[in-house]
Amino acid sequence: MENKKKSINRALYTGTTVLVLVISLLMGAFGFWSYVDTVFQKDQAYLRDILKLTQKYIDGDDLEKCIETKQKSEKYEYAQSFLDQVKENYDDIEYIYIIKPLNANDSDNIMDVMAGITAEEKETDYDFYSVELGKLNKDGYSATVAGQYLNGMDAKDITYFANHTEFGYDYTGMLPIRNSQGKAVALLAIDISMNEITKVLMTYAVATLVMMILIAMLAVYFVNRWLKNRVIDPVLRLEKVSEAFVESSRRAEMPEELVINDPDIHTGDEIESLSVAISDMFVGMKNYMSSLLTVTREKERIGAELDVANNIQASMLPRIFPAFPDHNEFDIYATMDPAKEVGGDFYDYFMLDDHTIGLVMADVSGKGVPAALFMVISKTLIKNRCQDSRSPAEVLSYVNDQLSEGNDSDMFVTVWLAILDINTGKGLAANAGHEHPAIRRKGGKYELDIYRHSPAVATMEGMRFREHPFELNPGDSLFVYTDGVPEANDEAGKFYGTDRMIECLNADPDADVQKLLIEVREDIRKFAGEAEQFDDITMLVFDFWGPDGKQK
């Protein structure tokens, strides 16, 4: 964290310094070139005025004739006199002259026509400063400069160019001299020296550079000071507060042990908003930790209570096998695998007298604790009523009325109830909206025993239920179950179904009651794979052997 902090500081300081320096240099460069442009525009205006004034004193037709004959005329002398006056009166003019550009070769490219000279120049070295009409300047002008003059001859108005010569830096303005037909016959040119101006420009550039550097240094100082006060220091305080919170969260076992410090940021901008948001987040995390701790404790308490409820529910279902060791007329085995901690399915079996047994398989609507409570009441009512009545229809009618009374939650229970005489194998069964049982006759295969159902119990008070007689012969078997068996689904959502259930039962139909249920449950587990169990799975199998017991 320390390395990152230093890197951020260095990046901010370096970035702002470079940015300010670049902006300062750009501003200085812009100011310099603006100044240079202003100087050149001033020089161009100056040259334009002199060129236009001088042009008025030159006769183009006469000058053309003078160039062709190489003879000076009166008008030629008059123009020469005016050029001399211009040169005399304007000290910053290096040269004022008239030439005729011929070509852009390296020699013999310019013909001299006339040049203005001062009185002092006439006295000191007339031959050097004066020019001879019609004389070719052999190597006085480079091909580049000759090309500039040729362009000036072809131009419609005044043109300019800069030229570095052995005498220094000159700036030249050119205006073509035309005859009466508009043909350019010669070129009037003025050279002014830029040496002094260049010195001034360099001085200005250096002064501008120094000033920009000083301004940049001041700007860097104040910008970085502002960044430190408004950005870096607040961020570092946020970092320390965050580190303290994270470090305490690693050690804290209770919410009260979390360290939440106030970063004390009052910048009035987005950083202060960020500080408030982070502080609120820390407080929210602390509150969440408190709530999570409360919820976890409550969940552990509920889990413990559900474990107790599960044990109580399991203890209410008969789980001891063999169920009736003194009776060899039958074998019975049952299992209940709840989808949640406590389920709504239940089974029951009980002897009503020495030769009569009651069999119950039921499924309460819903899951969890409400279904389990409804199951306890239903199971108790059914078993108690069976002690007084041997009619499954009458038992279910009674239970229905009892459960319907005050049933504000609109819960119901599907029930298959049978009362069987174990001496004769004859019995009565009532099916209140439950799954069809499967019956296997001795030596045969399991098949669904399909018949018309009655509505589920507790759906409406005052209902009557159907019952039908049935008979089991020695060696017959009865398999009953809840809808959690056929409606078990795999990962693709496909149901297990009754066809697969019957197929599994008939895979080993002679298996004893316990082994048969284990095989069916394992087949359901393989079918479901990783899919979650959504419903209770409850099964009961009853093998009837008759009064003589199982034949070995």
C-alpha positions as CSV (number, residue, x, y, z in Angstrom):
1,M,0.0,0.0,0.0
2,E,2.9,2.4,0.8
3,N,4.4,1.9,-2.6
4,K,1.1,2.6,-4.3
5,K,0.7,5.7,-2.3
6,K,4.1,7.1,-3.2
7,S,3.5,6.2,-6.9
8,I,0.2,8.1,-6.9
9,N,1.8,11.2,-5.3
10,R,4.7,11.1,-7.7
11,A,2.3,10.6,-10.7
12,L,0.1,13.5,-9.6
13,Y,3.1,15.9,-9.0
14,T,4.9,14.8,-12.2
15,G,1.7,15.0,-14.3
16,T,0.7,18.5,-13.1
17,T,4.3,19.7,-13.5
18,V,4.5,18.5,-17.1
19,L,1.1,19.7,-17.9
20,V,1.8,23.2,-16.6
21,L,5.1,23.4,-18.3
22,V,3.6,22.3,-21.6
23,I,0.8,24.8,-21.4
24,S,3.3,27.5,-20.5
25,L,5.6,26.7,-23.4
26,L,2.7,26.6,-25.8
27,M,1.5,29.9,-24.5
28,G,5.0,31.3,-24.9
29,A,5.4,29.9,-28.4
30,F,2.0,31.3,-29.4
31,G,2.9,34.7,-28.0
32,F,6.3,34.6,-29.8
33,W,4.9,33.6,-33.2
34,S,2.1,36.2,-32.8
35,Y,4.8,38.8,-32.2
36,V,6.8,37.6,-35.2
37,D,3.7,37.7,-37.4
38,T,3.0,41.2,-36.2
39,V,6.5,42.3,-37.0
40,F,6.3,40.9,-40.5
41,Q,3.0,42.4,-41.2
42,K,4.3,45.8,-40.1
43,D,7.4,45.3,-42.4
44,Q,5.1,44.3,-45.3
45,A,2.9,47.3,-44.9
46,Y,6.0,49.5,-44.7
47,L,7.5,48.0,-47.9
48,R,4.1,48.2,-49.7
49,D,3.8,51.9,-49.0
50,I,7.3,52.7,-50.4
51,L,7.0,50.4,-53.4
52,K,3.6,51.9,-54.4
53,L,5.0,55.4,-54.0
54,T,8.1,54.7,-56.0
55,Q,6.1,53.0,-58.8
56,K,4.4,56.3,-59.5
57,Y,7.8,57.8,-60.6
58,I,8.7,55.1,-63.0
59,D,7.4,55.0,-66.7
60,G,7.1,51.4,-67.7
61,D,7.2,52.1,-71.5
62,D,10.3,54.2,-71.2
63,L,12.0,51.8,-68.9
64,E,11.3,49.0,-71.3
65,K,12.9,51.0,-74.2
66,C,15.9,51.8,-72.0
67,I,16.4,48.1,-71.2
68,E,16.2,47.1,-74.8
69,T,18.6,49.9,-76.1
70,K,20.7,49.9,-72.9
71,Q,20.5,53.7,-73.2
72,K,19.4,56.0,-70.3
73,S,16.6,58.5,-71.0
74,E,15.4,61.6,-69.2
75,K,12.7,59.6,-67.5
76,Y,15.2,57.0,-66.5
77,E,17.4,59.7,-64.9
78,Y,14.3,61.0,-63.1
79,A,13.4,57.6,-61.7
80,Q,17.1,57.1,-60.7
81,S,17.0,60.4,-58.8
82,F,13.8,59.4,-57.0
83,L,15.3,56.0,-55.9
84,D,18.3,57.9,-54.6
85,Q,16.1,60.1,-52.5
86,V,14.2,57.1,-51.1
87,K,17.5,55.4,-50.2
88,E,18.7,58.7,-48.6
89,N,15.5,59.3,-46.6
90,Y,14.8,55.8,-45.3
91,D,17.7,54.6,-43.2
92,D,16.4,51.1,-42.7
93,I,16.4,50.4,-46.4
94,E,19.5,48.3,-47.4
95,Y,18.8,48.4,-51.1
96,I,16.2,49.8,-53.5
97,Y,16.8,48.7,-57.1
98,I,15.2,47.7,-60.4
99,I,16.2,44.5,-62.1
100,K,15.0,42.2,-64.9
101,P,15.0,38.5,-63.9
102,L,16.1,36.4,-66.9
103,N,16.2,32.8,-65.6
104,A,16.8,30.6,-62.6
105,N,20.3,29.4,-63.5
106,D,23.3,29.8,-61.2
107,S,24.8,32.7,-63.3
108,D,23.7,35.4,-65.7
109,N,20.3,35.2,-64.2
110,I,19.6,38.8,-63.5
111,M,20.0,42.0,-65.6
112,D,20.8,45.2,-63.6
113,V,18.6,48.2,-64.5
114,M,19.2,50.8,-61.7
115,A,19.7,51.1,-58.0
116,G,19.3,53.9,-55.5
117,I,22.4,55.2,-53.7
118,T,23.0,57.8,-51.0
119,A,25.3,60.8,-51.3
120,E,27.7,59.2,-48.9
121,E,27.8,56.0,-50.9
122,K,28.5,58.0,-54.1
123,E,31.5,59.7,-52.4
124,T,32.9,56.6,-50.7
125,D,32.6,54.0,-53.5
126,Y,30.3,54.9,-56.3
127,D,31.3,52.0,-58.5
128,F,30.4,49.5,-55.8
129,Y,27.0,50.8,-55.0
130,S,25.9,51.9,-58.5
131,V,24.8,49.5,-61.3
132,E,25.3,49.5,-65.0
133,L,22.1,49.5,-67.1
134,G,21.8,46.2,-69.1
135,K,24.7,44.5,-67.3
136,L,24.2,40.8,-66.5
137,N,25.0,39.9,-62.9
138,K,27.1,36.9,-63.4
139,D,27.1,35.2,-60.0
140,G,25.6,37.8,-57.6
141,Y,22.4,36.0,-57.2
142,S,21.8,32.3,-56.5
143,A,19.4,30.2,-58.5
144,T,17.0,30.2,-55.6
145,V,16.9,34.0,-55.3
146,A,16.6,34.3,-59.0
147,G,13.6,32.0,-58.9
148,Q,12.0,34.3,-56.2
149,Y,12.5,37.3,-58.5
150,L,11.0,35.4,-61.5
151,N,7.9,34.6,-59.3
152,G,7.7,38.3,-58.4
153,M,7.7,39.3,-62.1
154,D,4.8,36.9,-62.7
155,A,2.8,38.1,-59.6
156,K,-0.1,40.5,-60.0
157,D,0.8,42.5,-56.9
158,I,3.5,42.9,-54.3
159,T,5.2,39.7,-53.1
160,Y,7.8,39.2,-50.3
161,F,10.5,36.7,-49.4
162,A,13.2,36.4,-46.7
163,N,16.8,35.8,-47.8
164,H,19.9,35.0,-45.8
165,T,23.0,36.5,-47.5
166,E,26.6,37.0,-46.7
167,F,25.6,40.4,-45.4
168,G,22.9,39.1,-43.0
169,Y,19.2,38.5,-43.0
170,D,17.2,40.6,-45.4
171,Y,13.5,40.8,-46.1
172,T,12.6,41.7,-49.7
173,G,9.4,43.3,-51.1
174,M,8.9,43.1,-54.9
175,L,6.5,44.9,-57.4
176,P,6.5,44.3,-61.1
177,I,6.9,47.4,-63.4
178,R,4.5,47.1,-66.3
179,N,4.2,48.9,-69.6
180,S,1.1,50.4,-71.1
181,Q,0.0,47.0,-72.3
182,G,0.3,45.5,-68.8
183,K,3.4,43.5,-69.5
184,A,5.9,43.2,-66.7
185,V,9.2,44.7,-68.1
186,A,11.2,44.9,-64.9
187,L,11.0,44.3,-61.1
188,L,11.2,47.0,-58.4
189,A,12.6,45.6,-55.2
190,I,13.4,46.9,-51.8
191,D,15.6,45.0,-49.2
192,I,15.4,45.9,-45.6
193,S,17.8,44.4,-43.0
194,M,16.2,42.0,-40.4
195,N,19.4,41.7,-38.3
196,E,18.3,44.2,-35.7
197,I,14.7,42.8,-35.7
198,T,16.1,39.3,-35.3
199,K,18.1,40.4,-32.3
200,V,14.9,41.9,-30.8
201,L,13.0,38.7,-31.5
202,M,15.6,36.6,-29.9
203,T,15.6,38.9,-26.8
204,Y,11.9,38.7,-26.7
205,A,12.0,34.9,-27.1
206,V,14.5,34.5,-24.2
207,A,12.5,36.9,-22.0
208,T,9.3,35.1,-22.9
209,L,10.9,31.7,-22.1
210,V,12.2,32.9,-18.8
211,M,8.9,34.5,-17.9
212,M,7.0,31.3,-18.9
213,I,9.4,29.2,-16.8
214,L,8.8,31.4,-13.8
215,I,5.0,31.4,-14.3
216,A,5.2,27.6,-14.7
217,M,7.1,27.1,-11.5
218,L,4.6,29.3,-9.6
219,A,1.7,27.5,-11.2
220,V,3.2,24.1,-10.4
221,Y,3.7,25.1,-6.8
222,F,0.2,26.4,-6.3
223,V,-1.5,23.6,-8.3
224,N,0.4,20.9,-6.4
225,R,-0.4,22.7,-3.1
226,W,-4.1,22.8,-4.1
227,L,-3.9,19.1,-5.1
228,K,-2.3,18.2,-1.8
229,N,-4.9,20.0,0.2
230,R,-8.0,19.1,-1.9
231,V,-7.1,15.6,-3.3
232,I,-4.0,13.9,-2.0
233,D,-4.4,14.5,1.8
234,P,-8.1,13.6,1.8
235,V,-7.4,10.4,-0.2
236,L,-4.6,9.5,2.2
237,R,-7.0,10.0,5.1
238,L,-9.6,7.8,3.4
239,E,-6.9,5.2,2.9
240,K,-5.9,5.2,6.5
241,V,-9.5,4.9,7.6
242,S,-10.1,2.1,5.2
243,E,-7.0,0.2,6.3
244,A,-8.0,0.5,9.9
245,F,-11.5,-0.8,9.1
246,V,-10.2,-3.7,7.0
247,E,-7.6,-4.7,9.6
248,S,-10.2,-4.6,12.4
249,S,-12.6,-6.7,10.2
250,R,-10.0,-9.4,10.0
251,R,-9.7,-9.7,13.8
252,A,-13.2,-8.8,14.9
253,E,-15.5,-11.5,16.1
254,M,-18.2,-9.0,17.1
255,P,-19.6,-6.0,15.2
256,E,-18.6,-3.7,18.2
257,E,-14.9,-4.6,17.5
258,L,-14.9,-2.9,14.1
259,V,-12.9,0.3,13.9
260,I,-14.7,3.1,12.1
261,N,-12.8,6.4,12.2
262,D,-14.0,9.7,10.9
263,P,-11.7,10.9,7.9
264,D,-12.7,14.5,8.8
265,I,-12.9,15.6,5.1
266,H,-14.7,18.8,4.4
267,T,-13.7,19.7,0.9
268,G,-17.3,20.4,-0.2
269,D,-16.8,18.5,-3.5
270,E,-17.0,14.9,-4.8
271,I,-14.2,13.7,-2.5
272,E,-16.3,14.7,0.6
273,S,-19.2,12.9,-1.0
274,L,-17.0,9.9,-1.5
275,S,-15.9,10.1,2.2
276,V,-19.5,10.2,3.4
277,A,-20.4,7.3,1.1
278,I,-17.4,5.2,2.4
279,S,-18.3,6.0,6.1
280,D,-21.9,5.1,5.4
281,M,-20.7,1.9,3.8
282,F,-18.6,1.0,6.8
283,V,-21.6,1.7,9.1
284,G,-23.8,-0.3,6.8
285,M,-21.4,-3.2,6.9
286,K,-21.3,-3.1,10.7
287,N,-25.1,-3.1,10.8
288,Y,-25.1,-5.9,8.3
289,M,-22.7,-7.9,10.4
290,S,-24.9,-7.3,13.4
291,S,-28.0,-8.4,11.5
292,L,-26.2,-11.4,10.0
293,L,-25.1,-12.4,13.5
294,T,-28.7,-12.1,14.8
295,V,-30.0,-14.0,11.8
296,T,-27.4,-16.7,12.2
297,R,-28.2,-17.1,15.8
298,E,-31.9,-17.3,15.0
299,K,-31.2,-19.7,12.2
300,E,-29.2,-21.9,14.6
301,R,-32.0,-21.8,17.1
302,I,-34.6,-22.6,14.5
303,G,-32.3,-25.4,13.1
304,A,-32.0,-26.9,16.6
305,E,-35.8,-26.6,17.1
306,L,-36.4,-28.3,13.7
307,D,-34.0,-31.1,14.6
308,V,-36.0,-31.6,17.7
309,A,-39.3,-31.4,15.7
310,N,-37.8,-33.9,13.2
311,N,-36.9,-36.3,16.0
312,I,-40.4,-35.9,17.5
313,Q,-42.0,-36.5,14.1
314,A,-39.8,-39.5,13.4
315,S,-40.6,-40.9,16.8
316,M,-44.4,-40.6,16.0
317,L,-44.0,-42.9,12.9
318,P,-43.6,-46.6,13.6
319,R,-39.9,-47.4,13.0
320,I,-39.3,-50.7,14.7
321,F,-39.1,-53.7,12.4
322,P,-40.3,-56.3,12.4
323,A,-43.3,-54.4,13.5
324,F,-45.2,-57.2,15.1
325,P,-42.9,-60.1,15.9
326,D,-45.8,-62.2,17.3
327,H,-47.7,-62.1,14.0
328,N,-46.4,-64.3,11.2
329,E,-49.4,-63.6,9.0
330,F,-47.7,-60.7,7.3
331,D,-44.4,-58.7,6.9
332,I,-44.5,-54.9,6.8
333,Y,-41.8,-52.2,6.2
334,A,-42.1,-48.4,5.6
335,T,-39.8,-45.4,5.1
336,M,-40.2,-41.7,5.0
337,D,-37.6,-39.4,3.5
338,P,-38.6,-35.7,4.1
339,A,-37.6,-33.0,1.5
340,K,-37.1,-30.5,4.4
341,E,-36.2,-30.9,8.0
342,V,-39.7,-31.9,8.8
343,G,-42.2,-33.2,6.2
344,G,-45.9,-33.5,5.5
345,D,-46.0,-37.2,4.5
346,F,-46.8,-39.9,7.0
347,Y,-47.5,-43.6,7.2
348,D,-49.0,-45.7,10.0
349,Y,-50.0,-49.2,10.8
350,F,-51.6,-50.5,13.9
351,M,-53.4,-53.6,15.2
352,L,-57.0,-52.9,16.0
353,D,-57.5,-56.4,17.6
354,D,-55.8,-59.7,17.4
355,H,-56.8,-60.3,13.7
356,T,-57.4,-56.7,12.3
357,I,-54.7,-54.3,11.1
358,G,-55.0,-50.7,9.9
359,L,-52.7,-49.4,7.1
360,V,-52.4,-45.7,6.4
361,M,-50.4,-43.7,3.7
362,A,-51.0,-39.9,3.6
363,D,-49.7,-36.7,2.2
364,V,-50.4,-33.3,3.7
365,S,-50.4,-30.3,1.4
366,G,-47.4,-28.0,1.8
367,K,-44.0,-28.7,3.3
368,G,-42.1,-27.9,6.5
369,V,-43.4,-27.1,9.9
370,P,-47.1,-26.3,9.0
371,A,-47.4,-29.6,7.1
372,A,-45.8,-31.5,10.0
373,L,-48.2,-30.0,12.5
374,F,-51.2,-30.8,10.3
375,M,-49.8,-34.3,9.8
376,V,-49.6,-34.9,13.6
377,I,-53.2,-34.0,14.0
378,S,-54.3,-36.0,11.0
379,K,-52.4,-39.1,12.1
380,T,-53.8,-38.9,15.6
381,L,-57.4,-38.5,14.5
382,I,-57.2,-41.4,12.0
383,K,-55.7,-43.8,14.5
384,N,-58.0,-42.9,17.3
385,R,-61.1,-43.1,15.1
386,C,-60.1,-46.5,13.8
387,Q,-60.3,-47.8,17.3
388,D,-64.1,-47.2,17.3
389,S,-64.9,-47.9,13.6
390,R,-64.0,-50.6,11.1
391,S,-65.2,-48.5,8.1
392,P,-62.5,-46.5,6.4
393,A,-65.1,-44.3,4.8
394,E,-66.6,-43.5,8.1
395,V,-63.2,-42.8,9.7
396,L,-62.3,-40.4,6.9
397,S,-65.6,-38.6,7.1
398,Y,-65.1,-38.1,10.8
399,V,-61.5,-36.9,10.4
400,N,-62.6,-34.6,7.5
401,D,-65.1,-32.8,9.7
402,Q,-62.7,-32.4,12.5
403,L,-59.9,-31.0,10.3
404,S,-62.2,-28.7,8.3
405,E,-63.4,-27.0,11.4
406,G,-61.3,-23.8,11.7
407,N,-59.1,-24.7,8.8
408,D,-58.2,-21.1,7.9
409,S,-55.0,-22.1,6.2
410,D,-57.0,-24.3,3.7
411,M,-54.7,-27.2,4.2
412,F,-55.7,-30.7,3.2
413,V,-54.4,-34.3,3.3
414,T,-54.6,-37.1,0.8
415,V,-55.2,-40.4,2.5
416,W,-55.2,-44.1,1.6
417,L,-56.7,-46.1,4.5
418,A,-57.2,-49.8,4.6
419,I,-58.5,-52.1,7.4
420,L,-57.6,-55.7,6.8
421,D,-58.5,-59.0,8.5
422,I,-55.2,-60.9,8.6
423,N,-56.9,-64.3,9.1
424,T,-59.1,-64.0,5.9
425,G,-57.2,-61.4,3.8
426,K,-60.4,-59.5,3.3
427,G,-60.5,-55.8,3.9
428,L,-62.0,-52.4,3.1
429,A,-60.0,-49.5,1.6
430,A,-60.8,-45.8,1.0
431,N,-58.8,-43.5,-1.2
432,A,-59.2,-39.8,-0.5
433,G,-57.3,-38.2,-3.5
434,H,-54.2,-40.3,-3.0
435,E,-51.9,-42.2,-5.4
436,H,-53.2,-45.6,-6.7
437,P,-51.7,-48.5,-4.7
438,A,-49.7,-51.3,-6.5
439,I,-50.7,-55.0,-5.9
440,R,-48.8,-58.1,-6.7
441,R,-50.5,-61.4,-6.7
442,K,-48.5,-64.5,-5.7
443,G,-46.0,-65.4,-8.3
444,G,-47.0,-62.4,-10.5
445,K,-45.9,-58.8,-11.1
446,Y,-46.8,-55.5,-9.4
447,E,-49.6,-53.6,-11.1
448,L,-51.4,-50.4,-10.2
449,D,-54.9,-51.0,-8.6
450,I,-56.8,-48.2,-10.3
451,Y,-60.2,-47.2,-9.1
452,R,-62.3,-44.1,-8.5
453,H,-61.1,-41.8,-5.7
454,S,-62.8,-39.6,-3.2
455,P,-61.8,-35.9,-2.6
456,A,-58.9,-35.2,-0.3
457,V,-59.6,-34.9,3.4
458,A,-60.3,-31.4,4.9
459,T,-61.3,-29.8,1.6
460,M,-64.9,-29.4,2.6
461,E,-66.9,-30.1,5.8
462,G,-69.7,-32.7,5.6
463,M,-68.2,-34.8,2.8
464,R,-68.8,-38.5,2.5
465,F,-66.1,-40.9,1.2
466,R,-66.2,-44.1,-0.8
467,E,-64.8,-47.4,0.3
468,H,-64.4,-50.7,-1.6
469,P,-63.7,-54.2,-0.5
470,F,-60.5,-56.0,-1.5
471,E,-58.9,-59.4,-0.7
472,L,-55.4,-60.5,-0.4
473,N,-54.4,-64.1,-0.8
474,P,-51.3,-65.7,0.8
475,G,-48.3,-64.6,-1.1
476,D,-49.8,-61.3,-2.3
477,S,-48.1,-58.0,-1.7
478,L,-49.3,-54.4,-1.4
479,F,-47.2,-51.3,-2.2
480,V,-48.4,-47.8,-1.3
481,Y,-46.6,-44.5,-1.6
482,T,-47.0,-40.7,-1.8
483,D,-46.6,-38.5,-4.8
484,G,-43.0,-37.8,-4.0
485,V,-42.1,-41.1,-5.7
486,P,-43.6,-40.7,-9.2
487,E,-43.0,-36.9,-9.1
488,A,-39.3,-37.1,-8.3
489,N,-37.5,-35.3,-11.1
490,D,-34.0,-35.4,-12.6
491,E,-31.8,-32.5,-13.5
492,A,-33.7,-32.0,-16.8
493,G,-37.1,-31.7,-14.9
494,K,-38.3,-35.1,-16.1
495,F,-40.5,-37.1,-13.6
496,Y,-39.7,-40.5,-12.3
497,G,-43.2,-41.7,-13.0
498,T,-45.3,-44.7,-12.0
499,D,-44.1,-46.8,-15.1
500,R,-40.5,-46.7,-13.9
501,M,-41.7,-47.3,-10.3
502,I,-43.6,-50.5,-11.4
503,E,-40.6,-51.5,-13.5
504,C,-38.3,-51.2,-10.5
505,L,-40.7,-53.2,-8.2
506,N,-40.8,-56.0,-10.8
507,A,-37.1,-56.1,-11.1
508,D,-36.9,-58.1,-7.9
509,P,-40.5,-58.8,-6.9
510,D,-39.6,-61.6,-4.5
511,A,-37.3,-59.4,-2.4
512,D,-38.2,-59.1,1.2
513,V,-40.1,-55.9,2.3
514,Q,-37.0,-54.0,3.5
515,K,-34.8,-54.8,0.5
516,L,-37.6,-53.9,-1.9
517,L,-38.0,-50.4,-0.5
518,I,-34.2,-49.9,-0.4
519,E,-34.0,-50.8,-4.1
520,V,-36.8,-48.4,-5.1
521,R,-35.2,-45.6,-3.1
522,E,-31.8,-46.2,-4.7
523,D,-33.4,-46.2,-8.1
524,I,-35.0,-42.9,-7.4
525,R,-31.7,-41.5,-6.3
526,K,-29.9,-42.6,-9.4
527,F,-32.7,-41.2,-11.6
528,A,-32.6,-37.8,-9.8
529,G,-28.8,-37.4,-10.0
530,E,-27.8,-34.0,-8.6
531,A,-31.4,-32.6,-8.8
532,E,-32.7,-31.3,-5.5
533,Q,-35.5,-33.3,-3.7
534,F,-38.6,-31.1,-3.7
535,D,-41.1,-33.5,-2.1
536,D,-41.2,-36.0,0.7
537,I,-40.7,-39.6,-0.4
538,T,-42.7,-42.1,1.6
539,M,-43.3,-45.8,0.9
540,L,-44.9,-48.8,2.6
541,V,-44.9,-52.5,1.5
542,F,-47.1,-55.2,3.0
543,D,-46.6,-58.9,2.3
544,F,-49.6,-61.1,3.3
545,W,-48.9,-64.7,4.2
546,G,-52.2,-65.7,5.9
547,P,-52.8,-67.6,9.1
548,D,-50.3,-70.3,8.3
549,G,-47.5,-67.7,7.9
550,K,-44.8,-67.5,5.3
551,Q,-44.0,-70.8,3.6
552,K,-40.4,-71.6,3.4
